[in-house]
Amino acid sequence: MRTTVRLDPEVAAAAERLRRERHIGLGEAVNELARAGLERGQRTTRFRQRTANVGLKIDVTNVADALEQLDAYDVQTER
């Protein structure tokens, strides 16, 4: 397929460098760079949420009860 594309200067420089190193055409160099980018984009690392025990668990559905629990916790930790 023949098409016209506008490359950013750093992409054009990378393609030109690859072309010179491997003695290939510019189109082939651009294709190799594009393939490498596609392969790299497909590898993902699984997100893992790290957790930590923070101690006191408070049910905040009732604000008054939550405030009482926090006050009691503050009194205990001041001792």
C-alpha positions as CSV (number, residue, x, y, z in Angstrom):
1,M,0.0,0.0,0.0
2,R,1.3,3.4,-0.9
3,T,0.4,6.4,1.2
4,T,1.8,9.7,2.4
5,V,2.5,10.2,6.1
6,R,3.9,13.1,8.1
7,L,6.4,11.9,10.7
8,D,7.5,13.8,13.8
9,P,11.2,14.7,13.6
10,E,12.2,12.1,16.3
11,V,10.3,9.4,14.5
12,A,11.8,10.3,11.2
13,A,15.3,10.3,12.8
14,A,14.7,6.8,14.3
15,A,13.5,5.5,11.0
16,E,16.5,7.0,9.2
17,R,18.9,5.5,11.8
18,L,17.3,2.1,11.4
19,R,17.4,2.4,7.6
20,R,21.1,3.1,7.6
21,E,22.0,0.4,10.2
22,R,20.2,-2.3,8.4
23,H,20.6,-1.1,4.8
24,I,16.9,-1.2,4.1
25,G,14.4,1.2,2.6
26,L,12.7,4.0,4.6
27,G,9.3,2.3,4.2
28,E,10.6,-0.9,5.6
29,A,12.2,0.9,8.5
30,V,8.9,2.7,9.3
31,N,7.1,-0.7,9.1
32,E,9.6,-2.3,11.5
33,L,9.2,0.6,14.0
34,A,5.4,0.4,13.7
35,R,5.4,-3.4,14.3
36,A,7.7,-3.0,17.3
37,G,5.3,-0.4,18.7
38,L,2.3,-2.6,18.2
39,E,4.0,-5.6,19.9
40,R,5.1,-3.4,22.8
41,G,1.6,-2.0,23.2
42,Q,0.0,-5.4,23.5
43,R,2.1,-6.4,26.6
44,T,0.5,-5.1,29.7
45,T,1.2,-5.7,33.3
46,R,-1.7,-6.5,35.5
47,F,-2.7,-3.8,37.9
48,R,-2.4,-4.8,41.5
49,Q,-3.9,-2.7,44.3
50,R,-1.8,-2.9,47.4
51,T,-3.6,-2.7,50.7
52,A,-2.6,-2.0,54.3
53,N,-4.2,-2.6,57.6
54,V,-5.2,0.8,59.0
55,G,-6.7,-0.6,62.2
56,L,-10.0,0.9,63.2
57,K,-12.9,0.1,60.8
58,I,-15.8,2.5,61.0
59,D,-19.3,2.2,59.4
60,V,-20.0,5.7,58.2
61,T,-23.6,5.2,57.3
62,N,-24.6,6.7,60.6
63,V,-22.5,9.9,61.1
64,A,-23.3,10.2,64.8
65,D,-22.1,6.7,65.6
66,A,-19.0,7.2,63.5
67,L,-18.1,10.3,65.5
68,E,-18.7,8.6,68.8
69,Q,-16.4,5.7,67.7
70,L,-13.7,8.2,66.6
71,D,-14.0,10.1,69.9
72,A,-13.6,6.8,71.9
73,Y,-10.6,5.9,69.7
74,D,-9.0,9.2,70.4
75,V,-9.4,8.8,74.1
76,Q,-7.9,5.3,74.0
77,T,-4.8,6.5,72.0
78,E,-4.1,9.4,74.3
79,R,-3.4,7.1,77.2
